[in-house]
Amino acid sequence: MAFPGDPRSDAKVTRYAHALDGDADGERERLAAHVARVHEGEPRVGFPAVLGEDHPAEIRAALADALDADVFEVPMGPPSLPGIRLEYAYRDALGEAGVHVVRRPVVDYETDGDGRLTAAVVERNGQHVPHYADSFVLATGGLVGKGLDSDRGGVREPVFDCHVPHPADRYDWFVDDVYGEQPYPRFGVVVDDDLRPRDADGRIEFENLRAAGSVVGGHDFAAECSGTGVSLATGDAAGTAAGSDTQ
Ligand SMILES: Cc1cc2nc3c(=O)[nH]c(=O)nc-3n(C[C@H](O)[C@H](O)[C@H](O)COP(=O)(O)OP(=O)(O)OC[C@H]3O[C@@H](n4cnc5c(N)ncnc54)[C@H](O)[C@@H]3O)c2cc1C
């Protein structure tokens, strides 16, 4: 059914959400009345995920009250309000935890000369600026995110130069069967049980470096449909381990 009123046809998802957030013309009540006309006492009512950017809980509660039913949202494609809300919640949580975010490319690193990283060096206005920490997590993505770099000569992890095993002959990086077991999607750094990247001899690259997400090798996210799952699981584990290092 159509959203009540006459929202402009562009950017509908956010316009619906903002209208419900502001509720300036009683949009919440009007939407509930609209749905009530076809609601035959079902205990649960699903709406497209447009129920507000800033006040989703309030809007769901208002609709639930008006319809006397549980109200839930059905996720949709981009632009995804639940994704936007999650990003805001993440930013708020970082702010509350006192996290300082620097959005610059990491171009180099410093060590103590004894196997520990001391700084990630970012590039800012042509200057190299070190950011010091007790612990580091490499989460720069895979071949698409540029966390792994490749050319005819080989595959490498460009930030910390961690070892990325791959066949010497680049014709062995793939098989001709497009849907076959392709080797290249599994390229990535090799980690120990604590998610610390290992070098070609199996030794830890840096005591206080963990890796998470697509930069970690051994999985084929497209074939396994495992991309976000691997990223979430390894991100949680790597972040937790890094946090325990610094306590
Ligand atoms: C077309 C496509 C469709 C996909 N669809 C799905 C799907 O439907 N479901 C699913 O589960 N997975 C999907 N995936 C996989 C999923 O996107 C990845 O598994 C996931 O994004 C990996 O997360 P990540 O954090 O490891 O890396 P990324 O999301 O790639 O993030 C890495 C970040 O690090 C940054 N970065 C890189 N180098 C540096 C540097 N030197 N300094 C600072 N920052 C740097 C990059 O800019 C990027 O922001 C898809 C991937 C692609 C390419």
The ligand as an ORCA input file, in Angstrom:
! r2SCAN-3c Opt
* xyz 0 1
  C      30.653     -6.979     -4.734
  C      30.690     -7.594     -3.350
  C      29.512     -8.093     -2.792
  C      29.522     -8.658     -1.518
  N      28.355     -9.150     -0.993
  C      28.363     -9.715      0.223
  C      27.164    -10.218      0.818
  O      26.082    -10.132      0.223
  N      27.237    -10.777      2.041
  C      28.420    -10.880      2.724
  O      28.434    -11.391      3.841
  N      29.570    -10.420      2.199
  C      29.569     -9.840      0.982
  N      30.727     -9.372      0.444
  C      31.954     -9.523      1.220
  C      32.069     -8.454      2.273
  O      31.888     -7.182      1.662
  C      33.447     -8.543      2.870
  O      33.660     -9.834      3.366
  C      33.578     -7.563      4.018
  O      33.284     -6.248      3.588
  C      35.010     -7.576      4.513
  O      35.086     -6.652      5.572
  P      36.465     -6.082      6.011
  O      36.172     -5.123      7.117
  O      37.449     -7.166      6.235
  O      37.030     -5.286      4.739
  P      36.400     -4.041      3.932
  O      34.928     -3.953      4.111
  O      36.970     -4.154      2.562
  O      37.039     -2.809      4.693
  C      38.420     -2.554      4.668
  C      38.613     -1.066      4.915
  O      40.005     -0.793      5.123
  C      40.333      0.383      4.396
  N      41.771      0.364      4.094
  C      42.442     -0.421      3.218
  N      43.751     -0.122      3.239
  C      43.920      0.859      4.158
  C      45.051      1.587      4.633
  N      46.284      1.372      4.194
  N      44.862      2.544      5.578
  C      43.614      2.792      6.080
  N      42.489      2.123      5.661
  C      42.657      1.185      4.708
  C      39.485      0.302      3.140
  O      39.359      1.596      2.571
  C      38.169     -0.208      3.720
  O      37.383      0.844      4.213
  C      30.738     -8.766     -0.804
  C      31.919     -8.232     -1.356
  C      31.895     -7.668     -2.626
  C      33.169     -7.106     -3.203
*
